[in-house]
Amino acid sequence: MSYYSSQAYSAVIGPKLHNQNTEKACLTPWLNQGRVAPHITRLTQFPDTGKHEDFTKEHITGGRRPGMDPKIPTVMYYMWISATYYDGKLPLPVEGQYWSDFGRQMLHLVYTGAFPSLRAWRIYWAYYIFSAACYIFMPGFKCYGKPLAHLGGKKLPHYCSAFTGFYFTIFVMGALQFTGLFRISTLIDEFGGNFTD
């Protein structure tokens, strides 16, 4: 079962049926109807366990291409520059400006405007610690991850509490906004620094 289908299956059907005997039988109709990860269909048999499991490249990488990793932050910085310094317009070189000069100008804007401030650093780490606490203390359920080939098909246990942590985070942010202790607009004001963090 793929990572994506495992998460959707666990959230929709529930942890009571999530075991090795029922997961394939219950999930097969979902895959056949194309509701969950229809691109993952190839099955591979582990010789030591005799179990059939989805083991395609897509479920390991999420279908990502390695070349996208450096491009995504670059695009995010470019959009941040557009919103912050160009009033939402497309940043382009001025007439007669070389592309190399324009690139250095963009890097300078990122360095000076998106360098993490103390406030951005505090926001980042407060949220990081809050998220870790939500993972540990919020109610959830246990399930197993993908079979690991280098461990002979062994599945590692996972504790899934993101769905309750998500709603609790919304509640906390609403309370902070309502009481004035922390304005949500601060996240936009400090977006550059927080993104760099």
N, C-alpha and C positions, 0 to 999 in steps of 0.2 A: 504494500500500500504506500502511495507516495506521501511525502511530507504534507503537501497541501490537502490531499484527500483525507489524511489521518486527522488533521486539525479540524476540518469541516465535519467529518464523520463524528468525531468525539464531541464537538459542540452541539450538533444537531441531534444525534441519536442518544448520546450520553455515555458516561463511563461504565454503567452496569453491563452493557453488552460489549464493551471494548476488551475482548480477550482473543487469544489466538484461534479459538474454535469458531467464533462467529464473525470476526471482522471481515474476512474475505467474502463470506456468504452474503453479508448485509451490504457490503460496499460494491460488489459486482454490478448490481442494477444501476447504481449511481454512475459508475464509469461508463456503462453501456449507453446510458441516456445522455452522456456528455455533460452532466451537471458539475462534476468535480474532476479537474485536471484531465480533460479528454485526450491530451497529447501524450500522456504517460500510459502506455498500454503493454509494453514489452515485459515479459516475465522471465526471470532468471532463477535457476535452481542452485541453491547452495549445496555443494556435495556433502558437507559434513552434517547438515541438519535435515536435508531432504525437503525443506520447505520452499515453496515458490513465493518469491517476493519481487515487487517492482524494484529494479535496480538499474535505472537508466541514468544517463549523465544529467538529465534535466532535474531529477529530484535531488541531486547533490548540489548543483550550482543554482537551482531555481530558474534555469533557463537563461541566466545572465551571461553576457560575454565579457571576458576580462578587460577588453578595451573600453568598456563603459565606465569602469571604476574611476579613472581620472577625469573623465568628461563630465560626469554628473556634478561634482563640486565646482568645476569651472563654469558650467551653465548656471548653477545657483548663484555664484559670485557675480556673474554677468547680469543676471536679473536683479540682484540686490543693488548693483551699481546703477542700473536703469531706474529703479524705484527711488533710490536715495539721492542721486546726483543729476539725473536727467529727466526728472518729473515723469517717469514712466515711459519715456521715449527710448527708442533703440539707440544705444551708444555706438557711434560710428566715428571714424577719423574725420577731422575737419578737412576742408579743402587744402590740398598740398601737404598734409601730414602723412608721413610714412607709417606703414603698418607696424614696423618695429617700435617706432615712437609711441604709437597708440597702445601697443601691448604694454610697454613700460608705464604708460600713464595709468592703465587699468590696474597693473600690479601695485602702483603707488597708492591708488585709491583703496585697494584691498588692505594694504599694509597700514595705512594711516586711519582708515575708517572702520575696518573690521578686526583690528587687533583687539584681543579680549581685554576689556576693562575689568577692574575689580568687581564692579557690580555684575557684569556678565558672568564672570567666574563664579561668583557666589550663587547666582541663579542656576547655573549649570550644575554645580555640585549639590545644591539643595534639592534640585529635581532628581538627580542621580540617586542620592541617598533615599529620598522619598519613594522612588520607583523600586529600589531594592527592598525597602520595608514592605511595600505593597506585595511584592513577589513572595516574601516570606510569610507575611501575616494574613493576607486576604484569603478568603475561602476559595477553593478550587478543587481540582481532581488530578489524580495521577494517571499517566499513560506512558507508553513506551515510544521511543523515537525510531528512526530508520535502522535497519540491520547494517552493521558495520562489517565490511568485508575483511578488514585486517584483524577483526576480533572473531572471525568465524561466524558471522551472521548474528552476533549478540546485539540485543537492543538495550539501550541505556534508559533508565527511568527518568521521566520529566514530571515536574509539578506545574500544572497549568492554572494560573490565577489571573491571567491578563484580562479576562472579561470582567471580573469583579473589580480589579484595579483600575480599569478604564473608567467605569462609572463612578468609582470613588474619587478618582482624579477630577472628573467633571464637577462633582459635588464640592470638593475642596477648593477648586479654582473659583467656582461660583461664590463660595463663602468668603474667600479672600477679596474678590471683587466687590461684593456687597458691603463688607465691613470697611473697605478702603485700605486694608493692610497691604494689599499688592494688586496693582491695576494690571489687567490682562494686556492693555496696550503697551506695557513695558516690554513684553516679549517682542513686539514689532520694533520698538525703539532700540532694543539691544540685539536685534536679529543678527547683525554682522558679527558681533563679538561672540554670541552664543553659537553661531554656525561654525566659527573658527575653533571654538572650544572643542 
